[in-house]
Amino acid sequence: MSKSLIEEFNVKVNKQKPYIVNDYDIFPDKNLLDELRNKIIGNLIDKEIPKEKINEFIDDEINLALEGHNLTNLERSHIYNLIDNEINGFGPLNEILKDNNVTEIMVNSPKEIYIETDGKLVRDESISFINNEHIIRTIQRLISPMGKTINTKNPIVDSRLMDGSRINAVIPPLSIKGPVLTIRKFKPYLNTIDDLIRSGSLTPYMARFLEAAVIGKLNIIICGGSGSGKTTLLNILSSFINDNERIITIEDAAELKLKQKHVLSLETRPNNYENEGEITIRDLVINSLRMRPDRIIVGEVRGKEAFDMMQAMNTGHDGSITTLHANSPKDALNRLETMVMMSDMGLPLNAVKEYIYNAIDLVINVERLSDGRRKITSICEVDKIEDNEIKLKEIFAFKINGLSSKNMVTGEYILYKFIPKVFYKLKKRGITSLSDIFEK
């Protein structure tokens, strides 16, 4: 196969759309394409080909499969590209993983693949696998660089790709339908607070406030639903931490990409097939307190570790940030109370509320709206305990007005007319950059 034919194929592909795997415009005979692809790739599933012989092997397999078929150079190039992706990349997912417009990939079965672009979930019929074994082989290729494996003894994998994207896979016997794969793509174009402002996720005033809150070491919880952008915001807020601070990050699957020099990243470990060796978020939070951190960043709290996180915030580790799943700031505090109660410390509920009240300064809520856009919809301060309930006071909010003729959510950001308690706390810590926002 000459290089010029591959280049010819890629030029035509790039003019048509961002990614292409099984494009029947290039190869109009769908049945023949599937037959040839399945025949060649089926021969590859259990084979390990030495790198120096890959090109020769691909040519030989294609020549063998194409005997009796009169294909154009472009069609042959397409077949070559499919096989090359299978050997050197991630099979049918290879090109779509490179597409920054795609934010999620969901493989439910060999012929049932969904992708999310611009917040919209659609079925992509141009992508398919041969069978369940083909999906499992692709999963293994995705996770092996991280030292992970998937098999009947370890049928669940929750990991990350080299670019930071999150991957979850479940195979039989736990998944009745067959292997299921979900990939949440890392977004390289949302790296700074300015990117969030340009995307309409918050206002410049909100951005300045959040930057001051991080620099001034307020303790922050980011809450929201699945896929709402919590980790993206956590990453961006963490970028405001001073470069001379010692930062410890704790995650199930390391996604945070902090640019500071003094960062130590800890990652949990699941049980092995003998049901031993597990290291949990709680284990890592407890251990991090012995590592003299200036900041503790927990990717997500979801259980007993909430108590240890609150303890860290109450004992001099100001400026800690974490996320949790919740539908609103109030729901976030309710969930936090439940998680602290799970810690087996025997604390009464009123003591738990006092613990949380003294630990948390801000709760930020992020949402994925019905039109697919992600926004910070509320920034609240923890105000007081009244009637045995923790009270929040909203500083900024996004108020929805309705839908446009194109089904886009319309609304406006509101800055409430009062001076928040955290403003005075920040001033005491030398942060005076917010006077024009609140004092006027």
C-alpha positions in Angstrom: 0.0 0.0 0.0 1.6 3.3 -1.1 1.7 6.2 1.3 0.2 8.5 -1.3 -3.1 6.5 -1.3 -3.4 6.8 2.5 -2.8 10.5 2.1 -5.4 10.7 -0.6 -7.9 8.9 1.6 -7.2 11.2 4.6 -7.5 14.4 2.5 -10.9 13.3 1.3 -12.0 12.3 4.8 -10.9 15.6 6.4 -12.9 17.6 3.9 -16.1 15.7 4.7 -16.4 15.6 8.5 -14.3 15.5 11.7 -14.0 11.7 12.0 -14.7 8.7 9.9 -14.5 5.0 10.5 -17.1 3.1 8.4 -18.0 5.8 5.9 -20.3 4.3 3.2 -19.9 7.5 1.1 -16.3 6.5 0.6 -17.1 2.8 0.3 -20.7 2.6 -1.1 -21.1 -1.1 -1.0 -22.0 -1.5 2.7 -22.4 -5.2 2.7 -19.0 -5.8 1.0 -17.3 -3.4 3.4 -18.7 -5.2 6.4 -17.8 -8.6 4.9 -14.2 -7.6 4.2 -13.8 -5.7 7.5 -15.1 -8.6 9.6 -13.1 -11.1 7.7 -9.8 -9.3 8.2 -10.3 -7.9 11.7 -11.7 -11.3 12.8 -8.3 -12.8 12.0 -6.6 -10.1 14.1 -8.5 -10.5 17.4 -6.2 -13.1 18.9 -3.0 -12.3 17.0 0.0 -10.3 18.1 2.0 -9.0 15.2 5.6 -7.8 15.6 5.8 -4.0 14.9 8.4 -4.5 12.1 6.0 -6.8 10.2 2.7 -4.8 10.7 2.7 -3.1 7.2 3.6 -6.3 5.5 0.9 -8.3 7.4 -1.8 -5.7 6.6 -1.0 -5.8 2.9 -1.0 -9.6 2.9 -4.3 -9.8 4.7 -5.9 -7.2 2.5 -4.6 -8.9 -0.7 -6.0 -12.3 0.5 -9.4 -10.8 1.4 -9.7 -8.8 -1.8 -9.1 -11.6 -4.2 -12.0 -11.5 -6.7 -13.1 -8.0 -5.8 -12.4 -5.0 -8.0 -11.9 -2.1 -5.6 -10.8 1.5 -6.3 -7.6 2.8 -4.8 -9.7 4.9 -2.4 -11.8 1.9 -1.2 -8.7 -0.1 -0.7 -7.2 2.8 1.3 -10.3 2.8 3.5 -9.8 -0.9 4.2 -6.2 -0.3 5.0 -7.1 2.5 7.4 -9.6 0.3 9.3 -7.0 -2.4 9.8 -4.3 0.0 10.7 -6.6 1.5 13.4 -7.2 -2.0 14.7 -3.5 -2.8 15.1 -2.0 0.5 16.1 -5.0 2.3 17.6 -8.3 1.6 19.2 -10.3 0.0 16.4 -13.6 1.5 15.5 -13.2 4.2 18.2 -9.8 5.4 17.0 -10.8 8.5 15.0 -13.8 9.5 17.1 -11.5 9.7 20.2 -9.6 12.4 18.4 -12.7 14.5 17.8 -12.9 17.3 20.3 -16.6 17.9 19.4 -17.4 14.5 20.9 -17.8 14.6 24.7 -19.1 11.1 25.4 -18.9 7.7 23.7 -21.2 4.9 24.8 -20.9 1.4 23.5 -24.0 -0.7 24.4 -23.4 -3.6 22.0 -21.4 -4.2 18.8 -24.0 -2.4 16.6 -25.3 0.1 19.2 -23.0 3.1 19.8 -24.1 6.5 21.0 -22.1 9.7 21.0 -22.7 13.1 22.6 -21.8 16.3 20.8 -22.8 19.8 21.9 -24.8 18.2 24.7 -27.0 16.1 22.3 -26.9 12.3 22.5 -27.3 10.6 19.1 -26.9 7.1 17.8 -23.9 6.8 15.4 -24.6 4.1 12.9 -21.4 4.6 11.0 -19.5 2.9 13.8 -19.7 -0.8 14.7 -17.8 -3.7 16.2 -17.7 -7.3 14.9 -18.8 -9.0 18.1 -18.5 -8.8 21.9 -15.0 -10.2 21.8 -14.0 -7.3 19.5 -15.4 -4.8 22.1 -13.5 -6.5 25.0 -10.3 -6.5 22.9 -10.7 -2.7 22.3 -11.4 -2.1 26.0 -8.2 -3.9 26.9 -6.2 -1.9 24.4 -7.6 1.3 26.0 -6.8 0.5 29.6 -3.6 -1.5 29.3 -1.3 1.7 29.2 -2.7 2.4 32.7 -1.7 -1.0 34.0 -5.3 -2.2 34.1 -7.0 -5.3 32.8 -10.5 -6.6 32.4 -11.7 -10.2 32.6 -14.2 -12.4 34.4 -12.3 -12.0 37.7 -12.2 -8.3 37.2 -15.3 -7.5 35.2 -15.4 -3.7 36.1 -12.8 -1.1 35.2 -13.0 2.5 36.1 -9.9 4.2 34.8 -8.6 7.0 32.6 -6.9 7.4 29.2 -3.6 9.0 28.6 -5.3 12.3 27.8 -7.2 12.4 31.0 -10.5 11.1 29.6 -12.5 8.9 32.0 -13.3 5.3 30.9 -15.7 2.8 32.5 -16.2 -0.7 31.3 -18.4 -3.6 32.5 -18.4 -7.1 31.0 -20.3 -10.3 31.7 -21.2 -11.8 34.0 -22.1 -8.4 35.6 -23.4 -7.0 32.3 -26.2 -9.2 31.1 -26.3 -7.7 27.6 -22.6 -8.0 26.9 -19.6 -5.7 27.3 -20.6 -2.1 27.9 -18.1 0.8 27.5 -18.5 4.5 28.5 -15.9 7.1 27.8 -16.2 10.7 29.0 -13.8 12.7 26.9 -11.3 15.1 28.4 -11.9 18.7 27.0 -8.6 20.3 26.0 -10.3 23.5 24.9 -11.7 24.2 28.5 -8.5 25.0 30.3 -8.9 28.4 31.8 -11.5 30.6 33.5 -11.5 32.7 30.3 -12.7 29.7 28.3 -15.6 29.3 30.7 -16.5 33.0 30.3 -16.4 32.7 26.5 -18.6 29.6 26.6 -21.1 31.5 28.7 -20.7 29.3 31.8 -20.2 32.3 34.1 -19.7 36.1 34.1 -16.5 38.0 34.6 -17.6 39.1 38.0 -18.2 35.5 39.0 -14.8 34.5 37.6 -13.1 37.2 39.6 -14.9 36.2 42.8 -14.0 32.5 42.4 -10.3 33.3 41.7 -10.2 35.4 44.9 -12.0 32.6 46.8 -9.3 30.1 45.8 -6.4 32.5 46.4 -7.9 33.5 49.7 -8.2 29.8 50.8 -11.9 29.4 51.1 -13.1 25.8 51.4 -15.3 25.0 48.4 -17.7 22.3 47.3 -18.6 22.0 43.7 -21.9 20.1 43.2 -24.0 19.0 40.2 -25.3 16.1 38.3 -23.4 13.6 36.2 -21.7 15.2 33.2 -22.5 18.7 34.4 -18.8 19.9 34.4 -17.8 19.5 38.0 -14.3 18.1 37.3 -13.7 20.7 34.6 -14.5 23.5 37.0 -12.4 21.8 39.7 -9.5 21.7 37.4 -9.8 25.4 36.5 -10.3 26.6 40.0 -7.2 24.6 41.1 -5.1 26.6 38.6 -5.5 29.7 40.9 -3.6 28.0 43.7 -0.2 29.6 44.4 2.7 27.9 42.8 4.7 27.6 46.1 2.0 25.6 47.9 2.1 21.8 48.4 -1.0 20.3 46.8 -2.2 16.8 47.2 -4.9 15.5 44.8 -6.9 12.4 45.6 -9.0 10.7 42.9 -10.5 7.3 41.9 -9.2 7.9 38.4 -6.7 10.7 38.1 -8.2 13.4 35.8 -6.9 16.6 37.3 -4.2 18.4 35.4 -2.6 20.9 37.8 0.3 23.0 36.4 1.9 23.8 39.8 5.3 22.5 40.6 4.6 20.9 44.0 1.7 18.5 43.2 1.4 15.0 44.6 -1.4 12.9 42.9 -2.9 9.9 44.8 -5.2 7.4 43.1 -7.3 4.7 44.7 -6.8 1.0 44.1 -9.7 -1.6 43.9 -9.6 -5.1 45.3 -7.7 -7.7 43.3 -9.3 -10.9 42.3 -8.6 -12.3 45.8 -10.8 -9.5 47.2 -7.9 -7.8 49.0 -5.6 -4.8 48.5 -8.2 -2.1 48.2 -7.1 1.5 48.9 -10.1 3.9 49.2 -10.6 7.6 49.0 -10.9 7.7 52.8 -7.6 5.8 53.2 -5.9 8.4 51.0 -7.5 11.4 52.7 -6.4 10.2 56.1 -2.9 9.5 54.8 -2.7 12.9 53.1 -3.0 14.6 56.5 0.4 13.1 57.4 2.0 14.5 54.2 2.0 18.2 55.4 -0.3 19.5 52.6 -1.1 23.1 52.1 -4.2 22.1 50.0 -6.1 18.9 49.7 -8.1 18.5 46.4 -10.5 15.5 46.4 -11.9 14.6 43.0 -15.2 13.5 44.5 -16.5 12.6 47.9 -19.2 10.0 48.0 -18.9 8.2 51.3 -17.2 7.9 54.7 -14.3 10.1 53.5 -16.5 13.1 53.8 -15.9 13.2 57.6 -12.1 13.1 57.1 -12.4 15.9 54.5 -14.4 18.0 56.9 -11.9 17.3 59.7 -9.1 18.5 57.4 -11.0 21.7 56.6 -11.6 22.3 60.4 -8.0 21.7 61.4 -6.1 24.3 59.4 -6.2 22.9 55.9 -8.0 25.9 54.4 -8.4 26.2 50.7 -9.5 22.6 50.2 -11.8 21.8 47.3 -13.9 18.8 46.4 -16.9 17.8 44.3 -20.0 15.7 45.0 -23.1 14.6 43.1 -26.2 16.7 44.0 -29.0 18.5 42.3 -28.7 21.8 44.2 -26.5 23.4 46.9 -29.0 22.5 49.6 -29.1 18.9 48.4 -25.3 18.9 48.5 -25.3 19.8 52.2 -27.9 17.2 52.9 -25.8 14.6 51.2 -22.7 15.7 53.0 -24.6 15.3 56.4 -25.5 11.7 55.4 -22.0 10.9 54.3 -20.5 12.2 57.6 -23.0 10.2 59.6 -21.8 7.1 57.7 -18.3 7.5 59.1 -19.1 5.5 62.3 -17.8 8.3 64.5 -21.0 8.4 66.5 -21.6 12.1 66.1 -25.1 13.4 66.8 -26.8 15.2 63.9 -26.5 18.6 65.4 -22.8 18.1 65.9 -22.5 17.0 62.2 -24.3 20.2 61.1 -22.0 22.3 63.2 -19.0 20.4 61.8 -20.1 21.1 58.2 -21.0 24.7 59.0 -17.5 25.4 60.3 -15.8 23.6 57.5 -17.5 24.9 54.3 -17.4 28.4 52.9 -18.8 28.2 49.4 -21.1 25.8 47.5 -21.0 26.1 43.7 -23.7 24.4 41.6 -23.1 23.5 38.0 -25.8 22.2 35.6 -26.1 20.8 32.1 -29.1 22.6 30.7 -31.7 21.1 28.4 -29.9 22.5 25.3 -26.7 20.8 26.3 -24.8 23.8 27.6 -23.1 23.7 30.9 -23.4 26.7 33.3 -22.6 27.6 36.9 -26.2 28.2 38.1 -25.5 29.2 41.7 -22.7 30.3 44.0 -23.8 30.2 47.7 -22.1 30.9 51.0 -22.8 28.9 54.1 -24.5 31.6 56.1 -25.7 30.2 59.5 -27.4 27.5 61.5 -31.0 28.3 62.2 -33.8 26.0 63.4 -31.3 23.2 63.4 -30.7 23.6 59.7 -27.7 25.0 57.8 -28.8 28.0 55.8 -27.2 29.0 52.5 -27.2 32.5 51.0 -27.0 32.9 47.3 -24.4 35.4 46.0 -24.7 34.7 42.2 -27.4 32.8 40.3 -28.5 32.0 36.8 -32.2 32.6 36.4 -33.9 30.7 33.5 -36.5 32.7 31.5 -37.5 30.0 29.0 -36.6 28.6 25.6 -35.9 30.4 22.4 -37.4 29.5 19.0 -34.4 27.2 18.5 -34.9 25.5 21.9 -31.9 27.3 23.5 -32.3 28.1 27.1 -32.5 31.8 27.8 -31.8 33.6 31.0 -29.7 36.0 32.9 -27.1 36.1 35.7 -27.9 37.8 38.9 -25.6 39.3 41.6 -27.6 39.7 44.8 -27.4 43.1 46.5 -25.8 42.3 49.8 -22.2 42.0 51.1 -21.5 38.3 51.8 -19.7 37.2 54.9 -16.9 35.6 52.8 -16.1 39.0 51.4 -15.0 40.1 54.9 -13.1 36.9 55.4 -11.2 37.4 52.2 -10.4 41.0 53.1 -8.9 39.8 56.4 -6.7 37.5 54.4 -5.4 40.3 52.2 -7.7 39.9 49.2 -9.0 43.4 48.4 -9.8 42.9 44.7 -13.6 42.5 45.1 -14.5 45.9 46.5 -15.9 47.2 43.2 -18.2 44.2 43.0 -19.7 44.2 46.5 -19.1 47.6 48.2 -20.7 49.6 45.4 
